[in-house]
Amino acid sequence: MTKKKYILKPGKHQFAPKSPPVHDNDNLTDEEAKWYLEKYPHIKSLFVDSPEIGKFESQKTTSSVESQPEIGVIENNNEDLPTTN
């Protein structure tokens, strides 16, 4: 038997919101684990640290959220506004 790349911490775990905690090392394949991690990266903490799990952290930090403008910042660009004096 080949060594698993994705190893869950002990116990049964819930991956998807509103789903029952049914996942453990006995019934989770590497392919399923990879799919769940791609869809729900927040579950990374349920797995034992490994190089495979680290890949999902690097994907998470390079998300498009960083390219979004800051909330509440108003640019002071009034060049096209008419003057009223």
C-alpha positions in Angstrom: 0.0 0.0 0.0 1.3 3.4 -0.9 1.8 6.1 1.7 -0.9 8.7 1.9 -0.1 12.3 1.1 -3.0 13.8 3.1 -3.3 12.7 6.7 -6.1 14.0 8.9 -5.6 14.7 12.6 -7.4 12.1 14.8 -11.1 12.0 14.9 -14.0 12.6 12.4 -14.0 15.9 10.6 -16.6 18.1 8.8 -15.3 19.6 5.6 -18.3 21.2 3.9 -20.7 23.6 5.7 -23.8 21.9 7.0 -22.5 18.4 6.4 -22.0 15.8 9.1 -18.4 15.1 10.4 -17.8 11.8 8.6 -14.2 12.1 7.3 -11.3 10.2 8.8 -8.1 8.6 7.5 -9.9 5.3 7.0 -12.4 6.6 4.4 -10.6 9.6 2.8 -8.5 9.1 -0.3 -5.7 11.5 -1.4 -7.8 12.5 -4.5 -10.8 13.4 -2.3 -8.6 15.2 0.2 -7.1 17.3 -2.6 -10.5 18.1 -4.0 -11.9 19.2 -0.6 -8.8 21.3 0.1 -9.1 23.1 -3.3 -12.8 23.8 -2.6 -12.5 24.5 1.1 -9.0 25.8 1.9 -9.9 26.6 5.5 -9.9 22.9 6.3 -6.1 22.8 6.0 -5.8 22.9 9.8 -7.6 19.6 10.0 -4.7 17.9 8.4 -1.2 17.0 9.7 1.4 19.4 8.2 3.1 18.1 5.1 4.5 19.5 1.9 1.2 18.7 0.1 -0.8 20.7 2.7 1.6 23.6 2.4 0.7 24.0 -1.2 -2.8 25.1 -0.2 -1.5 27.8 2.1 0.5 29.3 -0.7 -2.5 29.2 -3.0 -4.6 30.9 -0.3 -2.1 33.8 0.2 -2.0 34.6 -3.5 -5.7 35.0 -3.9 -7.3 37.9 -5.8 -8.4 39.5 -2.5 -4.9 41.2 -2.3 -5.6 42.9 -5.6 -8.8 44.5 -4.3 -8.8 48.1 -3.3 -8.9 49.0 0.4 -12.4 49.3 1.9 -13.2 52.8 3.0 -10.5 54.6 1.0 -11.8 57.5 -1.0 -9.5 58.7 -3.7 -9.2 62.5 -3.9 -9.5 62.9 -7.6 -11.7 65.9 -8.3 -10.2 67.0 -11.6 -13.4 66.5 -13.6 -15.7 68.2 -11.1 -17.0 71.7 -11.9 -16.1 74.6 -9.6 -18.8 76.5 -7.8 -17.7 80.0 -6.6 
